[in-house]
């Protein structure tokens, strides 16, 4: 039996072996990324039970992690406060501070 597997791989071209290797790496990266995502999220952030998504990701090769990323996660809720009138530049600055840290002082420049 082992010789059948060995002869199968020996009869494949190098290009096909490289493609199979790349596909295997892509599948493993997707699976590990999806599993980490499932395990880090709370039950409220998922569409369905956590244990079910773990089984789908592990046992439904290549398609399972993709299905999880499309259907399994609830959209993140973003709290966006829209400033009116004169407060708008301050709101934009506060968003920039959150994203990039506080602006350097005038003395530092």
Secondary structure, DSSP 8 states (H G I E B T S, - for coil): -HHHHHHHHHHS-HHHHHHHHHHHHHHHHHHHHHHHHHHHS-GGGBSS-HHHHHHHHHHSTTHHHHHIIIIIB-----------GGGHHHHHHHHHHHHH-S---GGG-
